[in-house]
Amino acid sequence: MKLGDALVLHYGKALPKEDRSDSGAWGVYGANGPIAKSNRSLSETPTIIVGRKGSVGALKVVQEPCWPLDVCYYVGFDQNKYDLNFLYYLLLSLNLESMSKGVKPGLNRNDVYNLEVSIPELDQQIQIAKNLNEKFAIMDQLDSEISAITSEIDELRKSTLHFTIGG
């Protein structure tokens, strides 16, 4: 099916500075993620923020109403047919950043709509997303452990040099 048959990429909108704060009820999102809070929301349901300008193709799942700014799209979809997390992983797999075009690079939603995708039934989507969540959690844990070991090795090298040469 065409991806445009499963979802809609709504344009985000500018939000005046006076409507932004540090203590609002809802997140205000740019292409790189949250930038402020507001008591106003543009998306009334959980959604996926998709970078349209600047960080083209950057993705962020938002589990509550929010205000996506005009540098983003936000995903609308039928929650009775599609799983939010599955759609996130599907979009992630499509390498949207490679679709950037123009003098000031941006993502054209019609190009995204025309992508051919396979989407299983809702129960399978939920299971696939659950499995991917588990696998990515393991990878994140391993990445954290590798970073900690790398830092320890770097410190060991420095102390060995200091002890051998400088000490």
LINPE-V609110 format. One record per residue. N is the residue number from 1. RES is the residue in one small letter. OMEGA is omega as a letter, one per 30 degrees, with the letter a starting at -180 (* if undefined). D_FIRST is the distance of its C-alpha to the first C-alpha in whole Angstrom. Layout:
n = (N | N)
res = (RES | RES)
omega = (OMEGA | OMEGA)
d_first = (D_FIRST | D_FIRST)
//
This chain:
n = (1 | 2 | 3 | 4 | 5 | 6 | 7 | 8 | 9 | 10 | 11 | 12 | 13 | 14 | 15 | 16 | 17 | 18 | 19 | 20 | 21 | 22 | 23 | 24 | 25 | 26 | 27 | 28 | 29 | 30 | 31 | 32 | 33 | 34 | 35 | 36 | 37 | 38 | 39 | 40 | 41 | 42 | 43 | 44 | 45 | 46 | 47 | 48 | 49 | 50 | 51 | 52 | 53 | 54 | 55 | 56 | 57 | 58 | 59 | 60 | 61 | 62 | 63 | 64 | 65 | 66 | 67 | 68 | 69 | 70 | 71 | 72 | 73 | 74 | 75 | 76 | 77 | 78 | 79 | 80 | 81 | 82 | 83 | 84 | 85 | 86 | 87 | 88 | 89 | 90 | 91 | 92 | 93 | 94 | 95 | 96 | 97 | 98 | 99 | 100 | 101 | 102 | 103 | 104 | 105 | 106 | 107 | 108 | 109 | 110 | 111 | 112 | 113 | 114 | 115 | 116 | 117 | 118 | 119 | 120 | 121 | 122 | 123 | 124 | 125 | 126 | 127 | 128 | 129 | 130 | 131 | 132 | 133 | 134 | 135 | 136 | 137 | 138 | 139 | 140 | 141 | 142 | 143 | 144 | 145 | 146 | 147 | 148 | 149 | 150 | 151 | 152 | 153 | 154 | 155 | 156 | 157 | 158 | 159 | 160 | 161 | 162 | 163 | 164 | 165 | 166 | 167)
res = (m | k | l | g | d | a | l | v | l | h | y | g | k | a | l | p | k | e | d | r | s | d | s | g | a | w | g | v | y | g | a | n | g | p | i | a | k | s | n | r | s | l | s | e | t | p | t | i | i | v | g | r | k | g | s | v | g | a | l | k | v | v | q | e | p | c | w | p | l | d | v | c | y | y | v | g | f | d | q | n | k | y | d | l | n | f | l | y | y | l | l | l | s | l | n | l | e | s | m | s | k | g | v | k | p | g | l | n | r | n | d | v | y | n | l | e | v | s | i | p | e | l | d | q | q | i | q | i | a | k | n | l | n | e | k | f | a | i | m | d | q | l | d | s | e | i | s | a | i | t | s | e | i | d | e | l | r | k | s | t | l | h | f | t | i | g | g)
omega = (l | a | l | l | a | a | l | l | l | l | l | a | l | l | a | a | a | l | l | l | l | a | l | a | a | l | l | a | l | a | a | l | a | l | a | l | l | l | l | l | l | l | a | a | l | a | l | l | a | l | a | l | a | l | a | l | l | a | l | l | l | a | a | l | a | l | l | a | a | l | a | l | l | a | l | a | l | a | l | a | a | l | a | a | l | l | l | a | l | l | l | a | a | l | a | a | l | a | a | a | l | l | l | a | l | a | l | a | l | l | l | a | a | l | l | a | l | a | l | l | a | a | l | l | a | a | l | l | l | l | l | l | a | a | l | l | l | l | l | l | l | l | l | l | l | l | l | l | l | l | l | l | l | l | l | l | a | a | l | l | a | a | a | a | a | a | *)
d_first = (0 | 4 | 6 | 8 | 7 | 8 | 11 | 14 | 16 | 20 | 23 | 25 | 29 | 32 | 35 | 38 | 41 | 43 | 40 | 39 | 41 | 42 | 42 | 39 | 37 | 34 | 32 | 32 | 29 | 29 | 27 | 29 | 29 | 32 | 35 | 37 | 37 | 37 | 37 | 35 | 31 | 28 | 25 | 27 | 24 | 23 | 21 | 20 | 22 | 21 | 23 | 23 | 26 | 29 | 27 | 24 | 21 | 23 | 22 | 24 | 23 | 25 | 26 | 28 | 28 | 29 | 29 | 27 | 29 | 28 | 27 | 24 | 21 | 20 | 17 | 17 | 15 | 15 | 18 | 17 | 14 | 14 | 16 | 18 | 19 | 16 | 14 | 17 | 17 | 13 | 14 | 17 | 16 | 14 | 18 | 18 | 21 | 21 | 19 | 22 | 24 | 27 | 31 | 30 | 27 | 24 | 20 | 19 | 16 | 14 | 14 | 12 | 10 | 9 | 8 | 6 | 6 | 6 | 8 | 11 | 13 | 15 | 18 | 17 | 15 | 19 | 20 | 18 | 19 | 23 | 23 | 22 | 25 | 27 | 27 | 27 | 30 | 32 | 31 | 32 | 35 | 36 | 35 | 38 | 40 | 40 | 41 | 44 | 45 | 45 | 47 | 49 | 50 | 50 | 53 | 54 | 55 | 56 | 59 | 60 | 60 | 62 | 64 | 65 | 65 | 66 | 68)
//
